[in-house]
Amino acid sequence: MSDVTTHELTVVGVRVELPTNQPIVLLKEATGERYLPIWIGAVEATAIALAQQGVVPARPLTHDLLKDVLDGLGAELTAVTITDLRDGIYFADLQFRNGVTVSARPSDAIALAIRAGTTIFAEESVLAEAGVAIPDEADGDAEVDVEMERFREFLDQVSPEDFETGS
């Protein structure tokens, strides 16, 4: 994988697309202007949002349990990479310190990465195909609000079909 270009991403947040009520996780290049929207399930959206907010449930959710199992086994998650987009479906890999790579849904990988404090990456091919460039126009404390407003505007104009590839 050393010859594959990847870009670090940050999780901007989880939103619900209206009128379909479909949850979306929005990622942004750490040192760029492209955003990567990924349509996800409601359970995964909740798991990501809770982890972002630092909420610790009384009983572990599935992603909390997986992190606890990894910790208990001494398996260190070193990176999560969104590796592909085929027929409108995203693919991701979990990379572990011992060299093992495990395939995962991006929503699960992101939920686990947030809990583990692990860096999230996307391959250039995924960002080239599905990334949306929204130039930064703001700085300071208002940046997050401006990003979310741009994302809302983007959602008003896009649908999951916009990211499907032709046969």
DRENBANU-858147 format. One record per atom (N, C-alpha, C, O): x, y, z. Coordinates in steps of 0.2 Angstrom, whole numbers, padded with zeros to 4 digits, always signed. Layout:
// DRENBANU-858147
XYZ...
***
This chain:
// DRENBANU-858147
+0004-0006+0000+0000+0000+0000+0004+0006+0000+0002+0012+0000+0011+0005+0000+0015+0011+0000+0015+0016-0006+0017+0021-0005+0013+0013-0011+0012+0017-0017+0006+0020-0018+0005+0024-0023+0001+0019-0014-0006+0023-0014-0005+0029-0010-0003+0029-0004-0008+0034-0013-0008+0041-0010-0014+0041-0005-0020+0040-0008-0013+0043+0001-0019+0044+0006-0019+0051+0009-0013+0054+0009-0024+0053+0011-0025+0060+0014-0028+0059+0021-0033+0055+0021-0026+0063+0026-0029+0062+0032-0035+0066+0032-0036+0071+0029-0040+0063+0036-0047+0066+0036-0049+0068+0043-0046+0065+0048-0053+0073+0044-0056+0074+0051-0063+0073+0050-0066+0074+0045-0066+0071+0056-0074+0070+0056-0077+0077+0058-0076+0080+0063-0081+0080+0053-0084+0086+0054-0090+0085+0058-0092+0089+0063-0094+0080+0057-0100+0078+0061-0105+0074+0057-0103+0072+0051-0110+0072+0060-0116+0068+0057-0122+0073+0057-0123+0077+0061-0125+0072+0051-0131+0076+0049-0136+0071+0046-0134+0066+0044-0142+0074+0046-0148+0070+0043-0150+0073+0037-0151+0079+0037-0150+0070+0031-0152+0073+0025-0160+0073+0024-0163+0068+0026-0162+0078+0023-0170+0079+0022-0171+0079+0015-0167+0082+0011-0177+0077+0013-0183+0074+0017-0182+0067+0018-0186+0064+0021-0176+0063+0016-0176+0056+0016-0174+0054+0023-0175+0048+0025-0172+0058+0028-0170+0057+0035-0164+0052+0035-0163+0048+0039-0160+0052+0029-0154+0047+0029-0148+0051+0032-0146+0056+0030-0145+0047+0037-0139+0050+0041-0133+0050+0036-0132+0046+0032-0129+0056+0037-0123+0056+0033-0117+0058+0038-0118+0063+0042-0111+0055+0037-0105+0057+0041-0101+0062+0036-0100+0059+0030-0099+0067+0038-0095+0072+0034-0088+0072+0036-0087+0073+0042-0084+0070+0032-0076+0070+0033-0073+0076+0029-0076+0078+0024-0068+0079+0032-0064+0084+0028-0057+0083+0028-0054+0080+0033-0054+0084+0022-0046+0084+0022-0043+0088+0027-0045+0094+0028-0039+0085+0031-0035+0089+0036-0031+0095+0033-0031+0100+0037-0028+0094+0027-0024+0100+0025-0027+0101+0018-0023+0103+0013-0033+0101+0016-0036+0102+0010-0043+0105+0010-0045+0107+0016-0046+0106+0005-0053+0109+0005-0058+0104+0003-0064+0106+0001-0057+0097+0002-0062+0093+0000-0065+0090+0006-0062+0088+0011-0072+0089+0005-0076+0085+0010-0078+0079+0007-0079+0078+0001-0079+0074+0011-0081+0067+0009-0088+0065+0013-0087+0064+0019-0093+0066+0010-0100+0064+0013-0101+0056+0012-0100+0054+0006-0102+0053+0017-0104+0046+0017-0111+0044+0020-0112+0046+0026-0115+0042+0016-0122+0040+0019-0121+0034+0023-0118+0029+0021-0124+0034+0029-0123+0029+0034-0130+0027+0037-0135+0030+0036-0130+0022+0041-0136+0019+0045-0137+0024+0051-0132+0027+0054-0143+0023+0054-0144+0027+0060-0140+0025+0066-0138+0029+0070-0139+0018+0067-0136+0016+0072-0128+0018+0072-0126+0020+0077-0125+0018+0066-0118+0020+0066-0118+0028+0067-0113+0030+0070-0123+0031+0064-0123+0039+0065-0123+0040+0073-0120+0045+0075-0127+0037+0076-0128+0038+0084-0121+0036+0087-0119+0040+0091-0118+0031+0085-0112+0029+0088-0106+0034+0087-0102+0036+0091-0106+0037+0080-0101+0042+0079-0103+0048+0083-0098+0051+0085-0109+0050+0083-0111+0057+0086-0109+0056+0094-0106+0061+0097-0111+0050+0097-0109+0050+0104-0102+0050+0105-0100+0053+0110-0098+0047+0101-0091+0047+0102-0088+0054+0101-0083+0056+0105-0090+0057+0096-0088+0064+0095-0089+0069+0101-0085+0073+0103-0095+0067+0104-0097+0072+0110-0094+0069+0116-0095+0072+0122-0091+0064+0116-0088+0061+0122-0092+0058+0127-0091+0057+0133-0098+0056+0125-0103+0053+0129-0101+0045+0130-0100+0042+0125-0101+0043+0136-0100+0036+0138-0106+0033+0140-0109+0035+0146-0109+0029+0137-0115+0025+0139-0114+0021+0145-0109+0019+0146-0120+0020+0149-0119+0016+0155-0117+0009+0153-0113+0006+0157-0119+0006+0147-0117+0000+0145-0114+0001+0138-0116+0005+0134-0108-0003+0136-0105-0002+0130-0109-0003+0124-0112-0008+0124-0109+0001+0119-0112+0000+0113-0107-0005+0109-0101-0006+0111-0109-0007+0103-0105-0012+0100-0098-0009+0098-0093-0013+0099-0097-0003+0096-0091+0000+0095-0086+0001+0101-0080+0000+0101-0090+0002+0107-0086+0003+0113-0083-0004+0115-0078-0005+0117-0088-0009+0114-0086-0016+0116-0080-0018+0111-0075-0021+0114-0080-0017+0105-0075-0019+0100-0068-0016+0103-0063-0019+0103-0068-0009+0105-0062-0006+0107-0060-0009+0113-0054-0010+0114-0064-0011+0118-0062-0014+0124-0059-0021+0123-0054-0023+0126-0062-0025+0118-0059-0031+0116-0052-0030+0113-0048-0034+0115-0051-0025+0109-0045-0024+0106-0040-0022+0111-0034-0025+0111-0042-0018+0116-0038-0016+0121-0036-0022+0126-0030-0023+0128-0041-0026+0127-0040-0032+0131-0035-0037+0128-0031-0040+0131-0035-0037+0121-0030-0042+0118-0024-0039+0116-0019-0042+0113-0023-0032+0118-0017-0029+0116-0016-0027+0109-0010-0026+0106-0021-0027+0105-0021-0025+0098-0022-0018+0097-0027-0015+0099-0017-0015+0094-0017-0007+0093-0020-0005+0086-0016-0007+0081-0025-0002+0086-0028+0001+0079-0023+0007+0078-0023+0012+0081-0020+0006+0072-0015+0012+0070-0018+0017+0065-0016+0022+0065-0023+0014+0061-0026+0019+0056-0032+0016+0053-0033+0010+0053-0036+0020+0051-0042+0018+0047-0042+0021+0040-0040+0027+0040-0043+0018+0035-0042+0020+0028-0048+0019+0024-0050+0013+0023-0051+0024+0021-0057+0023+0016-0053+0021+0010-0050+0026+0007-0054+0015+0007-0050+0013+0002-0053+0013-0005-0050+0013-0010-0060+0013-0005-0063+0012-0012-0070+0014-0012-0073+0015-0006-0073+0015-0018-0080+0017-0019-0082+0013-0025-0080+0015-0030-0086+0008-0024-0088+0004-0030-0096+0004-0030-0099+0002-0025-0099+0006-0035-0106+0006-0036-0110+0009-0030-0115+0007-0028-0107+0015-0028-0110+0019-0023-0109+0016-0016-0112+0019-0011-0105+0011-0015-0103+0008-0009-0096+0010-0007-0091+0008-0011-0095+0013-0001-0088+0014+0002-0085+0008+0005-0089+0004+0008-0079+0007+0005-0075+0002+0008-0070+0005+0012-0067+0010+0011-0068+0001+0018-0063+0004+0022-0059-0002+0025-0061-0008+0025-0053+0000+0028-0048-0005+0031-0046-0003+0038-0045+0003+0039-0046-0007+0043-0043-0006+0049-0036-0009+0049-0035-0014+0047-0031-0004+0051-0024-0007+0051-0022-0007+0058-0023-0003+0062-0019-0013+0060-0016-0014+0066-0009-0014+0067-0005-0015+0062-0006-0012+0073+0001-0012+0074+0005-0018+0071+0010-0018+0069+0002-0024+0072+0005-0030+0070+0005-0032+0063+0007-0037+0061+0003-0027+0059+0003-0028+0051-0004-0031+0049-0005-0031+0043-0008-0033+0053-0015-0036+0051-0019-0030+0048-0020-0025+0051-0023-0031+0043-0028-0027+0040-0034-0030+0040-0035-0036+0037-0040-0027+0042-0046-0030+0042-0051-0026+0038-0051-0019+0039-0055-0028+0034-0060-0025+0030-0066-0023+0034-0068-0027+0039-0068-0017+0033-0074-0014+0038-0078-0009+0034-0076-0006+0029-0084-0009+0036-0088-0003+0033-0085+0003+0036-0083+0004+0042-0085+0009+0032-0082+0015+0034-0086+0018+0040-0083+0021+0045-0092+0017+0041-0096+0020+0047-0093+0016+0053-0092+0020+0058-0093+0010+0053-0090+0006+0059-0083+0008+0060-0081+0009+0066-0079+0009+0055-0072+0010+0055-0071+0017+0058-0067+0018+0063-0075+0022+0056-0075+0029+0059-0077+0029+0066-0074+0032+0070-0082+0025+0068-0085+0025+0075-0079+0022+0079-0078+0025+0085-0076+0017+0077-0070+0014+0081-0064+0019+0081-0061+0019+0087-0063+0022+0076-0057+0026+0076-0058+0032+0080-0053+0034+0084-0064+0035+0081-0065+0040+0086-0063+0038+0093-0060+0041+0097-0066+0032+0094-0065+0029+0101-0058+0028+0103-0056+0029+0108-0054+0026+0098-0047+0024+0099-0043+0029+0098-0037+0029+0099-0045+0035+0096-0041+0041+0094-0036+0040+0089-0030+0042+0089-0038+0036+0084-0034+0034+0078-0036+0038+0072-0041+0041+0071-0031+0040+0068-0031+0044+0062-0035+0040+0057-0035+0034+0056-0039+0044+0053-0043+0042+0048-0040+0045+0041-0039+0051+0041-0040+0040+0036-0037+0042+0030-0042+0040+0024-0046+0036+0025-0041+0043+0018-0045+0041+0012-0039+0041+0007-0035+0045+0006-0040+0036+0003-0036+0035-0003-0038+0041-0008-0044+0043-0009-0033+0043-0012-0034+0049-0017-0039+0047-0022-0043+0051-0024-0040+0041-0024-0045+0039-0029-0052+0040-0026-0056+0042-0030-0053+0039-0020-0059+0040-0017-0061+0047-0017-0067+0049-0018-0056+0051-0014-0057+0059-0014-0058+0061-0021-0062+0066-0022-0055+0059-0026-0055+0061-0033-0062+0060-0035-0065+0064-0039-0065+0054-0034-0071+0052-0036-0077+0055-0032-0082+0058-0036-0077+0056-0026-0083+0058-0022-0081+0064-0018-0086+0066-0015-0075+0066-0017-0074+0072-0013-0077+0078-0016-0077+0079-0022-0079+0083-0012-0082+0089-0014-0078+0095-0012-0077+0096-0006-0075+0099-0016-0071+0104-0014-0075+0110-0012-0080+0113-0016-0074+0113-0006-0078+0119-0004-0072+0123-0001-0070+0122+0005-0070+0128-0005-0064+0132-0002-0066+0136+0004-0071+0138+0006-0061+0136+0008-0061+0139+0015-0062+0147+0014-0058+0149+0010-0066+0150+0017-0067+0157+0017-0067+0160+0023-0067+0166+0024-0067+0156+0029-0067+0159+0035-0061+0157+0040-0058+0152+0038-0060+0160+0045-0055+0158+0050-0057+0159+0057-0063+0163+0057-0054+0157+0062-0056+0159+0069-0062+0154+0071-0063+0149+0068-0065+0157+0076-0070+0153+0079-0076+0151+0075-0080+0146+0076-0078+0155+0070-0083+0154+0066-0082+0149+0060-0087+0147+0057-0076+0146+0060-0075+0141+0055-0079+0135+0055-0082+0133+0049-0081+0132+0060-0085+0126+0061-0092+0128+0058-0095+0124+0055-0095+0134+0061-0101+0136+0058-0102+0137+0051-0107+0135+0048-0096+0140+0048-0096+0141+0041-0096+0134+0037-0099+0133+0032-0092+0129+0040-0091+0123+0037-0098+0119+0037-0100+0116+0032-0102+0120+0042-0108+0116+0043-0113+0119+0038-0117+0116+0035-0113+0126+0038-0118+0129+0033-0116+0127+0026-0121+0126+0022-0110+0127+0024-0108+0125+0017-0110+0118+0016-0113+0116+0011-0110+0113+0021-0112+0106+0021-0119+0106+0020-0122+0102+0016-0123+0110+0024-0130+0110+0023-0132+0112+0016-0137+0109+0013-0129+0117+0013-0130+0119+0006-0129+0114+0001-0132+0113-0004-0123+0110+0003-0121+0105-0002-0127+0099-0002-0128+0097-0007-0129+0098+0004-0134+0093+0005-0141+0094+0002-0144+0090-0001-0142+0101+0001-0148+0103-0002-0148+0101-0010-0153+0101-0013-0142+0100-0012-0141+0100-0020-0138+0093-0022-0137+0092-0028-0138+0088-0017-0134+0081-0019-0139+0076-0016-0143+0076-0012-0138+0070-0020-0141+0064-0018-0137+0058-0018-0131+0059-0021-0138+0052-0015-0133+0047-0015-0132+0045-0022-0126+0042-0024-0137+0045-0027-0136+0043-0034-0130+0047-0037-0127+0045-0042-0129+0053-0034-0123+0058-0037-0116+0054-0036-0112+0056-0040-0116+0049-0032-0109+0046-0031-0109+0039-0033-0104+0035-0032-0114+0037-0037-0114+0030-0040-0110+0031-0046-0110+0036-0050-0106+0025-0048-0102+0025-0053-0106+0022-0059-0110+0017-0058-0104+0023-0065-0107+0020-0071-0105+0013-0072-0099+0011-0070-0109+0009-0075-0107+0002-0076-0102+0001-0082-0100-0004-0084
***
